[in-house]
Amino acid sequence: MAGNFITFEGGEGTGKSTQIRLLYQYLKQKGKDVLATKEPGGTEIGAEIRRMLVCGDKDKLDAVAEALLYFVDRRVHLVQKIWPALDKGTWVLSDRFADSTFAYQCYGYDGRVSKEMLACLYQIAVGDFEPDLTIILDLDPEIGLARSYAKAENMSVKELRFESRELEFHQNLRRGFLEIAAAAPQRCVVLDANKSVEVLHRDIVKIVDERFGA
Ligand code: TMP
């Protein structure tokens, strides 16, 4: 495909959306066509799926149902938005993609949904396609969760279903992201999300410039 697909991953409150906004502005200034999007909820149908997934009681869906819904959201996102944009040569920056499903629904729940099951769903919904680059923002979950709860204070709709899971869930998924990165070093870069917004942005620009000659 003609465009570049960059995904941002990490636990709660790691600053992904801020870094996507800054990279979006940087690429725009360079004259690139850029699309910033997110999962779940990058499409109209996805917005409905997002509400089911991130609002309400933490036990209303089990890990399998969640995994299925995330892949439905992803399929619609790919077909309606990501693939058409990449075909036109647009850069696509996505706030989360499939690594989140492996980290949250497999590692988070301590393997209740196996990697093999998720790999099957990936094959059905996504096929052989994958991001050109994945930036994983790594942070102690206690710091990230505190940031998330502080941000939710100002929101009318509280999207705290995953935040309300126990700390161990968040520690597991953090480990998951690090294992995913170690298994795919050519695609994934792990950055310390404790660094300042400006320093992280500089690091990300350097990585993107080196990788794609932006
Ligand atoms: P966000 O808060 O980064 O917008 O993501 C929404 C929530 O959905 C967040 O708590 C992480 C969770 N999530 C999963 O559990 N699995 C997934 O596949 C994705 C994309 C997100």
Boltz pocket constraint, residues with backbone or C-beta under 6 A from the ligand:
constraints:
  - pocket:
      binder: B
      contacts: [[A, 11], [A, 12], [A, 38], [A, 39], [A, 40], [A, 53], [A, 54], [A, 70], [A, 95], [A, 96], [A, 97], [A, 98], [A, 99], [A, 100], [A, 101], [A, 102], [A, 104], [A, 105], [A, 159], [A, 162], [A, 163]]
      max_distance: 6.0
